[in-house]
Amino acid sequence: MAERTVDVITAGEAMALFMAAEATPLADVRAFQRATAGAELNVAVGLARLGFRVAYLSAVGDDSLGRHLLDFIASQGIDPRHVRIDAGHPTGFMLKALAAGGADPQVEYYRRGSAASRLSLADLPPDDWPGARLLHLTGILPALSDSCRELARTMAWRARAAGRLVTFDPNLRPRLWASQAAMVATVNELAAMADVVLPGLAEGRLLTGRETPEDIAAFYLARGASLVIVKLGAAGAYYATVTESGVAAGVPVTHVVDTVGAGDGFATGVISALLEGLTPAAAAARGNAIGARVLGFRGDCDGLPTRAELERELAPDGTTTRRHA
């Protein structure tokens, strides 16, 4: 099979997701619905649905959960050739409660010793995806293991050397780190290797020690980023470059079904807009719109739109033309 040029590369842990079928604490749930999870996988799905060619690097166990994930990845049009099957380690999975009233759901992860935590430099292809335009990373991959941390650093370094745009979402998972200090140091190190940094407001405050979106953005611009977009929840997103800044208004959501995955929807919107040559303001607006759309769906990536859905719901400047139910 000939090599297929890709637009976007991303890497991370693909996980099975079990969503509670009833609104009770996880300890009392009797039935679950299976789906898929993983921040980088969600972004890969979102970009593939918008017509971009995406390569995804991961590893799954030689088990039923891994086979389901491989089938799902292929069904979404994502290049699956760099998802390794690891016979010696299991596929990670997570449980998600059914929350009422738009609250953040209770989530439990089962990923220690997973196949993806064994990813290393040996999983990188020799040709480094020739022609790829963008690398997207999050702070989750380097939290999985020492070898994953080395992998994330090397992928960022190679992407910069190849002239690719590097986008980075901190996506903090404190329980995966040995200490908060280690988390902050490593995540900020990777952010300094990125062109575009996408922190949430609370994340930015923890990582930088600064309070306002303006000061958080300035922290990363001073360390080499060309664009910083700080997610402000319902208030929208603050964007800044060295020459311009502003706030993209939030998108009203009349009924929140599930909050998990909204940040990955935001990243999908920003990345797709940048690949299309849109302005930072339009990229932030599209991020807000897709993030808001995801809030109306139960599965982590169910609300990620196709290109046709995006064009129906967004104005040319990236703002939404409809409220999300």
C-alpha positions, 0 to 999 in steps of 0.5 A: 500500500502506497503512503498516503499524505496526511494533513494532521498527525496526533498521538495519544491513548484510545480508550473504550468508554462505558457510559452509564444508562441510568442517573445513579452513582457509578457504584450503583449502575447496572447497565452501560453503553459502550462508546470511544474516548481519548482526547486526541482520538476525539480531535482526530475524529472531528478533523476527519469528519471535516474532510482532513486526512488524519494519522493517529498514533496509539496502541491498543491491547489484543482484546475485544475493546482494542478491536472495537477501537480499531474498527471505529478508527477505520470507520471514521476515515482515520489512517489506522496504520500506526495504531499498534496492537500490544498482546502483552498489555490491555486496552485502557477504558473509562466509566462515565456517569449520567449527570443531571442538569449539565453537571460534570459527570463522575468519571473513573479511568482504568488505564494504568499499565495500558497498551498506550502507556507503552508507546515509545520512540520505536512507534514513530514511522521512519519517514515521519509522515512526509507532507503533514501540515500540523501536529496536535498534542495534549498534556495527556500523552506525556503523563502516561509514562516516561517513554510517552513523555519522550515520544511527545517531546520528540514528535514536537521537536521533529514537527518544528524542524519540519516546519509543521504547525504544532498545536497543544492543549494542556488537557491536565490530568493531575492524577496521572502525574507524580506531582503537580510540579512535574506536571506544570514543568512538563506541560509548560515545556511542551507548550513552549514547543508549540505554535498554538496553545489552548489552555482553559482558564483554570488550567492557565492559572495553575500552569502560569500562576497568572489570573487573567486571560490576557496575562496567561496568553502573554506568558505563552506568547513570551515563550514562543507561541504565535497564538494563544486561545484561552477557553472561558467556558460560557463566556467564549474564548480570549485569543491573542497574538503578538499583534492582535487580541480579542474575545470570541463570544460564547455560544448559548446552549439551552440544554447541556447533555454532557460536558466531556469532550467539549474541549476536544470539540473546541480544539477541532474547531480551532485546528480546522479553521487554522488549516483553512487559513482563517483568522485567529478570531474566526478560529476561536469562534469556530472552536466555541461553536463546535465545543458548544455543539458537543455539549448537546450529545452524550458520547465524547465525539458524537457531537463533532460535526461533518463538513455539511453540518458545519456549513449549515450551522456556521456563518462565513466568519466562523460564528454560529447561526443557531443555538445548540439544544 
